[in-house]
Amino acid sequence: MPRPPGPRRARFDQDETPLAPAQEVEVVVSRETTKPRLPAPARTRVFVVANQKGGVGKTTTSVNLAAGLALGGLTVLVIDLDPQGNASTALGIEHSPGTPGTYEVLIGGDDIAAHAVASSEAPNLTVLPASIDLAGAEIELVSMVARENRLLRALRTYLRDHEVDYVFVDCPPSLGLLTLNALVAATEILIPIQCEYYALEGVSQLMRTINLVTGELNPELRVTTVLLTMFDARTRLAAQVADEVRTHFAAETLPTVIPRSVRISEAPSYGQTVLTYHPDSAGAVSYLRAAEEISQRGAAAATLTEPATTGGAR
């Protein structure tokens, strides 16, 4: 019997570490969402997903959290700012050379709405794709006026005409002009941290850059969310890194950790997120839970900042 197309699965993935029974939650991955299941923020939350260290799960985190929030009934826009276009791949979006997307927005001044594409991964999930053409944008941006504000202006124009709950900007693993545009356009930073050695070194370098950006270009930018990724419960090192991260970012670190999972790695090769590729896997359940925690935090923050109403009842 011929083998179906697609990459072969690793045999050891059959024994993928399950979540502890006390942490189990209902897995809801229906793509026919009609009513919001997750609380919506009071205003659009714009996240830049960044970490100078490569291979920590930036793109994986961007696409799976975006899909998780969209599957929860919220409206989400993903901006692929990496010339490799991995976020576009994982969300099933065409991004071959010449495909219009982020490059045309940054360099040509096009509207995001002209090139944003709906993803089949979830209702109300839209993607601005990136092609290899974006690789030349770093050089072309150098001579442009207000080069660090081009994504900010485009995003403001888009949000004036479109109701969006969450925006995720997936950055390349460098601190060039593309990442700088993302840091200026965003209001919140989500840092994925791999639970391995040297994890905090890249974060310390990123924090120095963030301090420069907030001081000179975007005073509203702040680190609000830290997500521990590639957690291997079998190793003492992973637990030590997690403890150290929670010490440095006590309020920002989400309770949920993302386990090391072959299912998560396989999903992009099928043009899917792990939420639809293997919804009952530990990785999918963890990303769904993390998305729920982010939405609940956003709703709680909005409640705390609401002005008091007369009469004592809403």
Secondary structure, DSSP 8 states (H G I E B T S, - for coil): ----SS----GGGGG-----GGG-------S---S--S---SS-EEEEE--SSTTSSHHHHHHHHHHHHHHTT--EEEEE--TT-HHHHHTT----TT--SHHHHHHH---GGGT-EE-TTSTTEEEE---GGGGGHHHHHHTSTTGGGHHHHHHHHHHHHS--SEEEEE--SS-SHHHHHHHHH-SEEEEEEESSTTHHHHHHHHHHHHHHHHHHT-TT-EEEEEEEEEE-TT-HHHHHHHHHHHHHTTTTEEEEEEE--HHHHHGGGGT--HHHHSTTSHHHHHHHHHHHHHHHHHHHHHHHHS---TTS--
